[in-house]
Structure formats: structure tokens, C-alpha cells
């Protein structure tokens, strides 16, 4: 019985260690505040929270969570003002990310952001 528990604990420890090693620099490079050419501002926090002000959608605040996996960015969001409560999930491919910019690929074309704060 104790051996089974020990093996399960060891398996979990190994799995967590391997998964932690699979991360990319994108996870830390994405953190900060960015804006696009339409002045839509998004902010990625280190705790996995994303906030934004969508100027082309009646200036409504959008909040959600994000995660980076390999070169993909996954966002689950909620448009806050009642009574809408729009929810959704988006997936983007990270084309480029550096200290100055972020480029995300979508089937409708690239989204280009410029960093305004780290």
C-alpha cells in the first residue's frame, strides 16, 4: 500500500518536472501592455490574467485568462458590461514576440501589437 502511494507521488513529481521544462520563453516575453494600430490595448499579467479595452467594440472592457503552449496562445475571455456577458475562447499562433512587439496569426490575418509597457 505504501509502495503504491510512493510510486504515485514519484510519478506526479516527475510529470510536473517534465511539464515545467516544456515551457517556452513566450510565457515570460508576453507579459506586459500592448496596443494595436486601432488603439486597442491588452495587458498580459504574470498570473495568467489578460485585460483589454476594445475601442472598436464600444470601448468595452474585456477580461479573461491566457496560457501559452509551445507557439500557441489560448485566451478565454468575458466581455464585462451587463447584460451581454459574452464568453469565448480564442487560439492564436505566435508569429513573433520580442521586447517591442507581438505578432499573432489568425485565419483572418495577422494581429500586430506594439509594446507600451513591460
Secondary structure per residue as TSV (DSSP state, phi and psi in degrees):
chain	resnum	aa	ss	phi	psi
A	1	X	-	360.0	-49.5
A	2	X	H	-64.7	-33.8
A	3	X	H	-64.9	-40.1
A	4	X	H	-62.2	-44.2
A	5	X	H	-64.3	-42.1
A	6	X	H	-62.5	-43.7
A	7	X	H	-63.8	-41.6
A	8	X	H	-63.8	-42.8
A	9	X	H	-64.0	-42.6
A	10	X	H	-63.5	-42.5
A	11	X	H	-60.5	-46.1
A	12	X	H	-62.1	-41.7
A	13	X	H	-62.3	-43.8
A	14	X	H	-65.2	-43.6
A	15	X	H	-62.0	-44.7
A	16	X	H	-63.9	-41.6
A	17	X	H	-62.4	-44.6
A	18	X	H	-65.3	-42.1
A	19	X	H	-66.4	-37.8
A	20	X	H	-64.3	-33.5
A	21	X	H	-76.0	-11.6
A	22	X	T	-86.5	-2.7
A	23	X	-	-68.1	167.9
A	24	X	-	-122.0	169.8
A	25	X	T	-67.3	-19.2
A	26	X	H	-56.0	-33.5
A	27	X	H	-61.3	-36.5
A	28	X	H	-92.4	-31.9
A	29	X	H	-69.2	-24.6
A	30	X	T	-78.3	-19.1
A	31	X	-	-63.8	130.7
A	32	X	E	139.9	-173.9
A	33	X	E	-110.8	132.1
A	34	X	E	-133.9	159.0
A	35	X	E	-139.3	154.3
A	36	X	-	-100.7	-177.0
A	37	X	T	-68.0	-16.8
A	38	X	T	-93.9	10.9
A	39	X	-	65.7	22.3
A	40	X	-	-75.3	127.3
A	41	X	E	-110.0	133.4
A	42	X	E	-128.0	147.8
A	43	X	E	-131.7	124.2
A	44	X	E	-101.0	120.7
A	45	X	-	-96.0	157.6
A	46	X	T	-64.3	-22.3
A	47	X	T	-86.9	9.6
A	48	X	S	88.0	12.1
A	49	X	E	-98.4	139.4
A	50	X	E	-121.8	137.0
A	51	X	E	-131.9	149.5
A	52	X	E	-159.0	159.8
A	53	X	E	-120.0	110.0
A	54	X	E	-91.1	101.9
A	55	X	T	-68.4	-29.0
A	56	X	T	-89.5	9.5
A	57	X	T	-129.3	60.7
A	58	X	T	56.3	30.7
A	59	X	T	51.8	42.9
A	60	X	E	-92.3	141.9
A	61	X	E	-76.2	135.4
A	62	X	E	-121.4	132.3
A	63	X	E	-129.4	156.9
A	64	X	E	178.6	-163.1
A	65	X	E	-125.7	158.3
A	66	X	E	-139.2	159.9
A	67	X	E	-149.4	149.4
A	68	X	E	-110.4	130.7
A	69	X	E	-134.3	115.6
A	70	X	T	55.0	-117.9
A	71	X	T	-108.1	24.0
A	72	X	E	-113.1	144.2
A	73	X	E	-115.6	123.3
A	74	X	E	-111.1	129.5
A	75	X	E	-127.0	127.9
A	76	X	E	-108.0	126.3
A	77	X	E	-131.0	165.3
A	78	X	E	-142.2	125.9
A	79	X	E	-84.8	118.9
A	80	X	-	-71.7	-47.4
A	81	X	S	-55.7	132.8
A	82	X	T	-71.1	154.3
A	83	X	T	-92.5	11.2
A	84	X	T	-64.7	-59.7
A	85	X	-	47.0	53.3
A	86	X	E	-76.1	129.4
A	87	X	E	-120.9	153.3
A	88	X	E	-173.5	171.6
A	89	X	E	-129.5	135.2
A	90	X	E	-124.8	148.6
A	91	X	E	-129.2	131.6
A	92	X	E	-127.5	153.5
A	93	X	E	-100.6	128.7
A	94	X	E	-79.4	112.2
A	95	X	E	-84.0	-40.2
A	96	X	E	-155.7	140.0
A	97	X	E	-149.9	132.2
A	98	X	-	-153.8	-169.2
A	99	X	S	-64.7	-22.8
A	100	X	S	-105.7	-23.6
A	101	X	E	-152.7	164.7
A	102	X	E	-138.3	129.0
A	103	X	E	-122.6	122.1
A	104	X	E	-112.5	136.1
A	105	X	E	-93.3	134.9
A	106	X	E	-131.5	166.0
A	107	X	T	-66.3	-17.4
A	108	X	T	-92.7	-2.3
A	109	X	E	126.2	177.1
A	110	X	E	-80.6	146.7
A	111	X	E	-107.8	122.9
A	112	X	E	-109.8	124.7
A	113	X	E	-122.0	146.2
A	114	X	E	-112.4	133.7
A	115	X	E	-72.4	132.0
A	116	X	E	-113.7	-14.9
A	117	X	E	-163.2	148.9
A	118	X	-	-93.3	360.0
